[in-house]
Amino acid sequence: MSEENKQPGANIRKVSLRNLYLDPNNFRLIHEVEQVNVPDEKIKDKDIANRTYRLVAGDKNQNIQDLIESFKSNGYLPVDQIQVREIANGGYVVVEGNRRIAALKFLSNEYNGKSIDLGKLDETLFSKVPVVLYEDPDDSHYLILMALKHISGNRKWGEWNRAKLLEKLMTDYHLSEDNICKQVAISKTELRRSIRALALSNQYRESDYGDQFDESMFPLFREVARNTTLKEWIGWDDATNMANNTENRELFFSWLSKEPVEEDSDSDYSGKDGNYREPAISKRDDITILSKIIKDPGALEKLEEYRNLHEAYRTSDLIFKERIKDAVRSLASDVDIIAQLAISSEQAPQLEETFGKLRGIVEKARSSNLQGVEQTSVFHDRIDDHFSSITITAYRRLHQLKVTKISRINLFAGINNSGKTSILEAVYLLCKQNDFNGIVDVLRRRGKIPGDHIPPKWLTDQLTETIVVEGIFDNKMSSVEIRPFIEESTTLDRARYLKSVEISTQFGTHKLEALTRIYQSRDRETQADTIKLLSKVVFSSPFFFNEPHHYTAFYHRSVQSKLLPEIFQFIQEKMVPTVKDIRLVDEFQRFLVDDDRFESSMDLTSYGEGLQRIFFTSLLFASAKDGVVLIDEFENAIHADLIETFAPFIHLLAKEFNVQVFLTSHSKECIDSFVKTIPDHESSDFTFHALVEDNATISIREFDGKEFCKLIEAGDVDLRRAQ
């Protein structure tokens, strides 16, 4: 049996170096000027083989010198397999391990021609190199193999080479984003950023400066692809992957490039004689600095005139304003510290003097009336359908959990810690899309933290794993991916920086991203082209009923939509006939009740928790019109008898305001009471879901309204323990 035949038990062969050919189409080489695609039948051509060797090894073998020294010092250690594929006219082309084969070819030639000392390398290896035969006929699998090693693996190629491979998978093999992300093990954000950076670099290559492009510039384009401020400035369109603001785009390209100097008005550019102005932007961090001054016309004029980015930055009015913000934040933090210390009377005069100065500054600032407001909006004001399916790929204990039976009212049941609240939170995050406040809301509720300021360190401690949720909403695919990570940029305020959170979303053809940086003792900052919500969404949990002031916005919206009379009518007919009105007293953020039994108005908290819960829950629907209401622990503070009367009212409000409702319960009495209220002709509006834990895995059982009603009628069924 030949040495080059397949060995028993594996797809392993031992092949002579003479029959191993370096891959001229390897993505490691695509940035080389001389690299061209070569068909298999020409790979063995001597000139092509020599050129490929030179591109892999370098003109003076500098690209493989480390391997040459390693082979001499340690011998050949088969830590990583050399993978090859057979070519039709005999021989093998190297799929994985081109540098190692190039190093062995160099040592073989030197040994045979000059009898050099090979050290610990056994010369017999040259005639029987162990390789693994790669037999998959699908070229895309070969590219996936490369990607796993050199994109998501531990031996990464340059950013340009990695991006070109991803582009080939999308354009030549038509793999979807999801397929590429799953097979290559990268995030959707990483994939999209690479493709966008390639598209922008292609526009540069087609510009007047295109002859100056080389792959070392690619990190600059990647940094632009993640910088929302610069993307907006160059008119970036995610749908077409094009920068459409021609003037700003060309100006940016000029800053990346050498510019020929015009000596005088009568002469031609003298760049041909080597007289050029150097690029104004040459490092990745320069992109971040540029984004901070890009909306300052004065700074851009200085940048254009002097080609000195750092000088333009230092003189920018916007940067001056940012320094003022930082100073105010630092002052507020210092005042908080002073408030906790024992201040002596000797220090009082200085504090009073400082207080007087601050009061003057505040009065001056108020007169300038400067404000900054972040806007959020929904994709569509009206929708035809809500969620028809939801897949929680990764969130807390829930993995690959698919909810396929979804109707207008959806009740999730299960024993404690079975993931009921996690389902509501996942739906909430999906609705909030790239709004970071959705994450804050979820963590605040879960941590039961009062007040609106979460400790930043606590917040980052909770953000440790990637969250992925998908769903079909209004007959369109929607998704959200939330990835916490640590940035390496040197331009960050490292003394206060804690963590970054990247949010990537999709709704139909709309793809959005947001990047939020979290700091200690400093406000977090969010970068996004725009913040869009899938729909209006309201989350109600028992914790928030202890803070009625959070319901003031819901109250005002209910007033505007004329919902309050309906709520009062329900309370009068089903609960307390003497209640005439419940109104918000703005100066105290309290709710007062007009009750015929009492001469003066009573605080709502004086009544039972059942009335409070029903009133506050009813307020939610006007604020969630054409959207989603999420109610955790529906039975909390509501007696089972009241649930029988309140459930139909919930259904009525859901229809009136076109709202989809998701509720949780761990009470069998609540579930049974809820089922009793379902009209036969509207059973399709209800779905019941049981969360079941089996070997630490959460699965789901689903029943439509008609099916579950029959089960209840047939016997004493406990949804919480459905199997």
Secondary structure, DSSP 8 states (H G I E B T S, - for coil): --TTS--TTSSEEEE-GGGEE--TT-GGGTTSTT-----GGGTT-HHHHHHHHHHHH-TTSTTTHHHHHHHHHH----SS--EEEE-TTSSEEEEE-HHHHHHHHHHHHHHHHH----TT--GGGGG-EEEEE-----HHHHHHHHHHHHTSSSS---HHHHHHHHHHHHHTS---HHHHHHHHT--HHHHHHHHHHHHHHHHHHTSTTGGG--GGGHHHHHHHHT-HHHHHHTTEETTTTEE--HHHHHHHHHHTS-EE-B-STTS-B-GGGT-EE--S--SHHHHHHHHHHTT-HHHHHHHHHH--HHHHHHT-HHHHHHHHHHHHHHHHHHHHHHHTS---GGGHHHHHHHHHHHHHHHHHHHHH-------EEES-SS-S--EEEEEEEEETTEEEEEE----SEEEEE-STTSSHHHHHHHHHHHHHTT-HHHHHHHHHHHHT--SS---HHHHHHH--S-EEEEEEETTEEEEEEEEEE----TTS-TTTEEEEEEEEEEETTEEEEEEEEEETTEEEEEE-S-EEESS-EEEE-GGGGG-GGGGHHHHHHHHHTT-HHHHHHHHHHHT-TTEEEEEEETTTTEEEEEETTSSS-EEGGGS-HHHHHHHHHHHHHHHTTTSEEEESSTTTT--HHHHHHHHHHHHHHHHHTT-EEEEEE--HHHHHHHHHT--GGGGGGEEEEEEEEETTEEEEEEEEHHHHHHHHHHS---GGG--
